[in-house]
Amino acid sequence: RLDAALTIADLRSIAKRRTPKAAFDYTDGAAEGELSLDRARRAFEDVEFHPDILRPAADVDTSCQILGGPSALPFGIAPTGFTRLMQTEGETAGASAAAAAGIPFTLSTLGTTSIEGVKAANPVGRNWFQLYVMKDRSISYGLVERAAKAGFDTLQFTVDTPIAGARLRDKRNGFSIPPQLTVGTIVNAIPRPWWWIDFLTTPKLEFASLSTTGGTVGELLNAAMDPTISYDDLDVIRGMWPGKIVVKGVQNVTDAARLVDLGVDGIVLSNHGGRQLDRAPIPFHLLPKVVREVGKDATVMVDTGIMNGADIVASIALGAKFTLIGRAYLYGLMAGGRQGVDRTIAILRSEIERTMTLLGVSSLDELEPRHVTQLTRLVPVADQAVDARV
Ligand code: HOC
């Protein structure tokens, strides 16, 4: 049945049927009017590709080096919170699927599998850890130490969450941690008995960082997160972390340039999947401006709104070194656990390979800005970036 899913949108439809509404909407939804997410998706949909003809590209190589190690594909799995609430295999499915595909997996501070549990699911492949700095710094520092001990090679220090964005779907659905059985959830559970049986019979969620549960996601997070984090925290964390450090949630050229000057190993242009500040800049639009400012050699990565391998190819063409997939991974997970995540990766892989072949490029470093324009304006995105800065 999963083989019948030809696109990430197909996996999303299966996921929606199989998952309780509140859990599905937590993943699928974004902040406020969800404008940032819609715009990010439209930005990718508006890409026009410009292929070269009569260039042999029969064997495309989708592999790259990222942050000091290999990846078989130009994307990794993004950190996602409360993952086992979506489907009980959670991070174990994500980490083992990533290992099988040869791509990095990122565990969130708000993950529902321990650092050591992820290491067991992906003992040889690359694990990354995403860090939120909590009010209680000792919790965050403890996680950094454990991730280093477990051999995670990269830390994604996430900076776009001083408080939780307004996730209106969660409020309307009464989504809480742990999920409560109410009249609404019971009615919604009737066509999805297997999800509930599975949820109620598997071990309780292991929260890496939250000391209390019981409340909406926003309430729990606002109680735990520190809105006063600053560049000083970055200094402290860098001093503690032996591996590569990346700052995730960069949303303007000035911060990007400052971070690269400070010598971080990479930055992720991200508006947190549109889940924090609605109307935040679209990372894909920011990309050429940032690359122009920080130079082609800096490790600039992108996430938000990636639903197709072509979105990834377009990002690489505009100078991204790597991309991260969040919802696309979770749709696969909710559609079918580990097999569903495998399907997500297989779909994206074939879309990347096909797009590259049709563009006439056989390796990622052959992709250039000239391969991409934005349909809405019909001028290269890179040139729009210059116009926008003048
Ligand atoms: C105040 C912190 O990544 C999500 C997760 C968790 C967000 C943390 C917000 O739901 O997007």
Residues whose N, C-alpha, C, O or C-beta is under 5 A from the ligand:
A	BS01	HOC	G81 T161 P162 I163 A164 L221 N222 M225 R275
